[in-house]
Amino acid sequence: MSPCSQKVRIVLAEKAIDWHLIDVDLPGKANLEADYLKLNPLGVVPTLVEDGRAVIESSIICEYLEDRFPLPTLRPTDAWQVARMRYWMKHIDNKLHPSCGALQWPLVMADKLRQLSAAEQDAMIERVVEKPRRERQRRLLKLGYEAPDVLDAVAVYQATLVEMDEVLATQPWLAGSDFSLADAAMAPYFQTLEQFGWSAWYALRPRVAEWYANVRSRPSYQSAVTADYSAGKLADLAARGAPAWLKIKALLAERGIAA
Ligand SMILES: N[C@@H](CCC(=O)N[C@@H](CS)C(=O)NCC(=O)O)C(=O)O
């Protein structure tokens, strides 16, 4: 369920690269164990290891794969569109991903921590490497959907949908006429909306909905993302997402946005 891992897996599938998965138990915080931190000092997934050498940061991994395995290319040929591709990747890394985290973390990650005592919860979160992430987890654990991060996240998702809609009025993909790393990077953030039953959020924008339908129909998306969601898992996620959707809709309504 890690969007950063899913985007890399989409790229691996698009390029038909042979790879194998090593699962990292995020709710159990295996990402903060010493062995894993040696590979990825930020203590996050994904990490790509090739010939014993680690590549970290999902967008950098995607560009690395593009450089290592140039065909079929997922980078536009036009320099301006390359800049646009990288703009989207940066937007996703800096803004959309933390926003997705704020909406998703309380629904799927907090449960395991809540089973611990307050002191154990504190100690566990204290180990999170990056300060903004650590502080966000503290707020989300304490306040759930009442945390200010949730309001910010809703605003970022909404602004992203509006901007995508404008771009997709002029071209079929985020960085031009062909599917690129930008589309691979964006796609998992729509899986989040879908899995929690929040598709109405983008359904009002036919161009964005069509873009996601086109992404979803690609074999890469199906093998890298869809195949991981059993009917049981989807039912569980939809149940978790339903009360959260009421809160999101209320936050959107406060901004005069119907969904
Ligand atoms: N900037 C990093 C972000 C990676 C990231 O946030 N990964 C999440 C899963 S999507 C994670 O490992 N979270 C662990 C945690 O929150 O403890 C990247 O793009 O690779």
The ligand as a Gaussian input file, in Angstrom:
#p B3LYP/6-31G(d) Opt

LIG

0 1
 N       10.576000      10.590000      -0.250000
 C       10.449000       9.176000      -0.036000
 C        9.183000       8.926000       0.779000
 C        9.020000       7.463000       1.082000
 C        7.902000       7.205000       2.062000
 O        7.313000       8.121000       2.651000
 N        7.612000       5.927000       2.246000
 C        6.600000       5.560000       3.218000
 C        5.641000       4.561000       2.612000
 S        4.848000       5.264000       1.173000
 C        7.280000       4.916000       4.406000
 O        8.229000       4.205000       4.252000
 N        6.768000       5.185000       5.605000
 C        7.315000       4.630000       6.783000
 C        6.845000       5.305000       8.009000
 O        6.042000       6.223000       7.886000
 O        7.280000       4.924000       9.097000
 C       10.396000       8.453000      -1.388000
 O        9.880000       9.042000      -2.336000
 O       10.904000       7.329000      -1.498000

